[in-house]
Amino acid sequence: MTKTRTPASAAFRYPIGPAVGMAESVLSKLLAGVLAETGISRQTYLALQRMVSIGGQATRDQYLADLSEWLDLEQPKANELADGLLAAGLLAATDGTVRISETGTELRAQVMDSVGKVTARLYEPFDPADLETTVRTLERITIRARELR
């Protein structure tokens, strides 16, 4: 029986997916605990994060497109989510523009503070430079994966 040798570079690449998946699963459970304490859903948290990531303000159409793309929502669901955030006072709207409200900013800060306490303990034994490299690498992988879709 002939055994095919796998190049070292290929052997390294394949464990990344499962490793990221396992880390995402465990980190999501930690986040779920924090979100349960604040009383908001994961989707609400992610929608606030998306608003901040696009500058804290956008046209409604831009925000809905962003929610659809990044949270993998059909347009009606993205619209429903945005309407819920507006109704809850987490977003404010003026002349076709939506922005994170003071209430949304305060709630996000509360969540980020709680998340920061959990992650500080989690990341404490790691070299900050290693964590920065990991984040940069994952960002590049994300961009590349989105380009390949």
N, C-alpha and C positions, 0 to 999 in steps of 0.2 A: 504494500500500500504506500503510495506516495503522499507525503505530507507537504502541503503548501505553506510556505513561510509568509508570515505577515510582516510587512515593514514596520519598524519601530514607530514611525510617525503615525501609521494607521492604528497601531495598537493603542497609542496614547489617545487618539481622537475619540474612539468609540465610548469610553467610559464617561465622557462629559455629559451626555444626555441623561443617563440614569442618575448620575451624581447631582445634576441640577434639579432633576425631578424630585429626588428624595429631599434635597434641601428646601425646595419650594413647598413641598408637602408639610414638612415640619415647621417652617417659618410661617406658613399660612395658618397652621393651628395656633401658633403663638399670637399672630395677629388677630385671629378669631376671638381669643381670650380678651385681648385689649379692647376690641370692638364691642364685645358683650358688656364690658364695664362701662363704656360710654353710651351704649344703647343705639348705635348706628349700624347699618348693614355694611357688608363688604362693598357692595355696589356703590353705596353713598360715599364711602371712604375713597374708593377708586375714582369716582366721578369728581370729587373735590381735588384729588391728586392730579387728575388730568387737567382741571381748570388751572391749577397752579403751574403745571408744567408748560402750559401754552401762554403763560404770562399773566394769569389772573383775570383776563378779560378777552372776549372774542365776540364775533358776531354769533348769533344763535346758530346759524347754519354751519359755521366753522366748528363750533363746539359740538353740535350734533354729529357732524362728520367725524370728529376726533373720537367721540364716545363710541360711535359705530365701529370705527377702525380698531381702536385700542382695547375696547372691552368686548369686541366681537358681538355687537348687538345689531339686530335689524333696526332700520330707521324708526319704526313706530315705538320700539322698546327704548331706544335712545331718547326719543321725544318724551315718552312717559317718565323716564328717569329725570330728565331735565325739568319737566313740569313739577315733579315731586320735590326736587331741590328748591325750586322757586317757591312752591307752596309752603315748604318748611322754613323758608327765609334763609336758606344756606347760600342761595344765589339771588342776585338782584338783576332786574332787566330794565333797560332804558333804550328806546329807539332802536330795537333790533339787536342790541348788544347785551350780552350777559356777562356778569362778573361775580366773583366770589364776594359775598356780603361780609359784614363785620361778624355776624353770627357764624357764618361758615368758616371764616378765618379763625375765630376763637375755638370752634369745635375741632377744626383740623389741628390747631396748636395743641389742644388737649390730647388728642390722639397721638400726635407726634411726640409729645412729652412722654406719654406712657410707653409708646413703642421704643423711644430712646432709652428708657430705663431697662427695658427687657433686653434690647440689643447691646447695651453697654456691658451687661453681664455676660452675654453670649460671646461678644467679640473681644472681650478683655484679654484672653491669652494670645491673641493673634497680633502679629506685627502690622501696624497701620499701613505700611507700604504694600504688604501682601494683599490686604483688603482692597486698597485702591487699585491694584493691578487686577484683582478679581473683578471688581466692578467695571473697570474699563473693558476688560475682555468680554464680560457678559453683555455690555452695551454693544460692542462690535458684533458679537454673535447675533444679538437681537436684530440689529440693522441688516446684517447679511441674510438672516433667515427671512426677514420681511421682504427683502429684494428677490428672494428665490420663490416666494409664493406665487 
